[in-house]
């Protein structure tokens, strides 16, 4: 038996839109997209993908970042990474040793009486805003050599700006995205009855299966780490 040896599978915005429209019988096989209907469908696709950001954990969307610490500095902009959520953070000593840090809520950080307390950072707070993403650390080091904060975060989806852009999702989600887009277009294309019910049922089933697969392989419980405990 001869196989291709290829495991990568990607789809462009054009291909996923064609996939969805064919499920709706809106275009026959072989017919190209009508340029007049591409813009609103592309908008629905991007809005749907943006909405997926609130449904995690999306293990394939987890990335790592690093900030170089500065003396007497409590906050650091993460605008380069534009994270949706910071998952965990670690203080890395100059010798490469990592110290796990504890997350604070907004209230816990804001009510700290002295935000410039000197010391090794053991806690962090992430403040995501529409135009800024800021990581706060506490206590604040007075002197720095090569110490950093290492963190893991959920990155945002990259939206499609042209029909030739690849979707920013793993191949395991292509069927889910295609059927979910078809379900969102039911009313726009006047699809009702059994066909609509079939598409909605399939989209729901695929989304449930994709979310179930997108989970850590195991859960590990660890005692809280406290300095000096």
Phi, psi and omega in degrees: 000132179254127177244167185285331186079004181260129177247340182285136177221120178233159175223141177276170176301321179300315183292321180288326177292317176299319177304310182294316183292329177288328174297331179271359187057033181274335175222139177284158178300133179097342180274137180280162181294143173282121184300335182287338181256356183292315186302308180294327178289320176299320179298316178298321179298312181293321178295320179296314179297320178297322178294331178298338182299334181277355180249107185248192005275348183051072184303328181285353180257004180275129180229170180244144178224172182208141173233137177278125182287150178237150179298137174057034182239117184269344186228149182219131179283133177251030185299331181295320181274335186042060180288146174280322181208136172270129185270313179203161181218152182221137173274123181254117177292167179298334180275003178093354179287139181256138175245113178301139181249154182260136181282141174249153172277170178300317181295318181299319180289314185294335181266005174298126183292324181230100184283347178255025177304131182283145177153180177283127180300125179238352181222156180216157177219133180249129181243097180271123176239171183299324184242002180209149176227116188236134176254126179252141178236154180204139350297184184245126180292144179273322179234149185223141170248277177232023181293146181220168168251120175262136182216155174249143184213160173268116180279160178280154172293144169273124181281165178267126179256341176224164180292341181269359178288135172289147176289140182272060179217157176286160184299333180296342182261357185299313180299319180298313181294318180298313180288325178294322176295319177300319180296324180287340183262002184305309183293322182297328182253011174064030179273126183224184173068216185297322181297316179295317180297320180295315182295315180296318180296317180294317180298318179295316180297315181294320180294319178297317180294319180295319180291324179293324180288329185274063180222155176301150181290336180205163178243129181242128178262128181232147177294152178296138180264123180232130179293129177082002181284000000 
